[in-house]
Amino acid sequence: MEERFQVGVITSTHGIKGEVKVFPTTDNPKRFKKNIELILDTGKEEIILTVENVKFFKQFVILKFKGIDNINDIEKYKTKSLYVTRANAVRLRKDEYFIADLCGLDVWEDNGEKLGVLKDVIETGANDVYVITLEDGKELLLPAIKECILNVDIENCKMEVHVMEGLRD
C-alpha cells in the first residue's frame, strides 16, 4: 500500500511573497486547507511544508507555506510534486479506495480464474472504469459498478470481478 499520495504539482510562483500556483492532482481540491502538512518532493529530498494560506483561482490552488516569504525561496520548486501522507489523506467511505492502492491488484473472475492485473483507473462522470491487463497482454475495460466489482481486498492485493456479457468483445 502506498504511504503517500500526490495531491498537486507546483506550476509557477504567484506574486513575490512566496506563494505558488498548484495544479491539483486530487479529485477534491478543497482538501487543501490551512495548517495541513504537505511533502514537497524535490527529487533529491523531501521537505515538509505547512500551508499558511489557501486561495482558489480557476483550476488552480494558490498556496502560501509557513516560513517561505520570498519568491526566491520557492521558485526553484516549480514542476515539483506535493504529497500527503496516508494519515493526512481524505477519509474514504465504504467501498471507496485510493487509485494508488488499486493499481497492481491481481484481478480474479468469479469462476476462480485469474483475469489479469489492474493497470489503471479512468475517472468518468458516471463511474470509474478499471483498465485490466489480461493474461494474454490485451486490455479489458471494466466499469467499477457493484454488478462487476464483487470484492476488493487491498491487504491481499486481490480483486474479484464478474465480467458481464459483451464486455470482452
C-alpha positions in Angstrom: 0.0 0.0 0.0 1.1 3.5 -0.8 2.1 5.6 2.3 1.8 8.9 0.5 -0.4 10.3 -2.3 0.3 13.0 -4.8 -2.2 15.9 -4.4 -0.7 18.6 -6.7 2.2 19.9 -8.8 3.7 23.4 -8.4 3.2 25.1 -11.8 4.6 28.6 -11.0 5.1 31.3 -8.5 2.3 33.7 -7.6 3.4 37.2 -6.7 6.6 37.9 -4.8 5.7 36.8 -1.3 6.4 33.1 -1.7 3.0 31.9 -2.9 2.8 29.2 -5.6 0.2 28.2 -8.1 -0.6 24.5 -7.8 -2.3 22.2 -10.2 -4.3 19.8 -8.1 -4.0 16.1 -8.9 -6.6 15.2 -6.3 -10.3 14.9 -7.2 -11.0 17.2 -4.2 -9.1 20.5 -4.4 -10.9 21.6 -1.3 -8.7 19.2 0.6 -6.0 21.9 0.7 -6.6 23.8 3.9 -4.7 25.9 6.4 -2.2 24.1 8.6 -2.2 20.8 6.6 1.3 19.4 6.1 2.4 18.6 2.6 5.5 16.8 1.4 7.5 18.6 -1.3 9.5 16.1 -3.3 12.4 17.9 -4.9 13.9 14.8 -6.4 16.8 14.9 -4.0 15.0 15.3 -0.7 11.6 15.6 0.8 10.6 18.8 2.6 7.7 19.0 5.0 5.7 22.2 4.4 2.8 23.6 6.4 0.1 25.5 4.5 -0.3 29.0 5.9 -2.9 30.3 3.4 -5.1 28.9 0.6 -6.9 30.5 -2.3 -8.7 29.0 -5.3 -8.2 30.5 -8.8 -9.8 28.8 -11.8 -8.5 25.3 -11.9 -5.5 26.1 -9.6 -4.9 26.3 -5.9 -2.7 29.2 -4.6 -0.7 28.1 -1.6 1.4 30.1 0.9 3.7 28.0 3.1 4.8 28.9 6.6 8.4 30.2 6.6 8.6 30.8 2.9 8.1 34.6 2.4 10.0 35.3 -0.8 9.7 34.3 -4.4 13.3 33.3 -4.5 12.8 30.7 -1.8 10.1 28.9 -3.7 10.9 29.5 -7.4 13.3 26.6 -7.6 10.5 24.1 -6.8 8.4 24.8 -10.0 7.3 21.4 -11.6 7.8 19.6 -8.2 5.1 17.4 -6.7 3.3 17.8 -3.4 2.2 14.8 -1.4 0.2 14.0 1.7 0.8 11.0 4.0 -1.9 8.4 4.4 -2.7 9.9 7.8 -3.4 13.3 6.2 -5.3 11.8 3.2 -9.1 12.3 2.8 -11.2 9.8 4.7 -12.8 7.2 2.4 -16.3 5.9 2.7 -17.3 2.3 2.4 -16.3 0.8 -0.9 -14.1 3.7 -1.8 -10.4 3.2 -2.5 -7.3 5.2 -3.4 -6.4 4.7 -7.0 -2.8 4.1 -5.9 -3.9 1.2 -3.8 -6.0 -0.3 -6.6 -3.3 -0.3 -9.3 -1.4 -3.5 -9.3 -4.1 -5.7 -7.7 -4.5 -9.2 -9.2 -7.9 -9.5 -10.7 -9.8 -12.8 -10.5 -13.0 -13.7 -12.1 -15.9 -15.1 -10.0 -15.3 -18.5 -11.6 -11.8 -18.7 -9.9 -9.7 -17.9 -13.0 -7.1 -15.2 -12.9 -8.1 -12.5 -15.3 -5.0 -10.2 -15.1 -3.8 -7.1 -13.2 -5.5 -3.8 -12.6 -3.3 -1.3 -14.5 -5.1 2.0 -14.3 -8.4 3.7 -13.3 -10.2 6.0 -15.7 -12.3 8.5 -13.9 -15.5 9.3 -15.8 -18.6 11.3 -14.8 -20.8 8.3 -14.1 -18.5 5.7 -12.6 -14.8 4.8 -12.8 -13.6 2.3 -15.3 -10.8 -0.1 -14.4 -8.2 -0.9 -17.0 -7.2 -4.5 -16.6 -4.2 -6.0 -18.4 -5.2 -9.6 -19.2 -3.0 -12.6 -19.0 -2.6 -12.6 -22.8 -1.5 -8.9 -22.8 -4.7 -7.4 -24.1 -6.7 -4.9 -22.1 -10.2 -5.1 -20.7 -12.2 -2.0 -19.6 -14.4 -2.9 -16.7 -16.9 -0.5 -15.2 -16.5 0.0 -11.4 -20.1 -0.9 -10.6 -21.4 -3.3 -8.0 -22.5 -5.8 -10.6 -18.9 -6.1 -11.9 -16.7 -5.5 -8.8 -17.6 -8.2 -6.3 -14.8 -7.9 -3.8 -11.7 -5.7 -3.2 -9.1 -6.9 -0.8 -6.3 -4.3 -0.7 -4.3 -6.2 2.0 -4.1 -9.4 -0.1 -3.7 -7.5 -3.4 -6.7 -9.2 -4.9 -9.9 -8.1 -6.6 -12.8 -10.4 -7.5 -14.9 -9.4 -10.5 -17.8 -10.5 -12.7 -17.3 -9.8 -16.4 -20.7 -9.0 -17.8 -21.7 -10.4 -21.2 -20.4 -8.2 -24.0 -17.5 -6.6 -22.2 -14.8 -8.9 -23.6 -15.5 -8.1 -27.2 
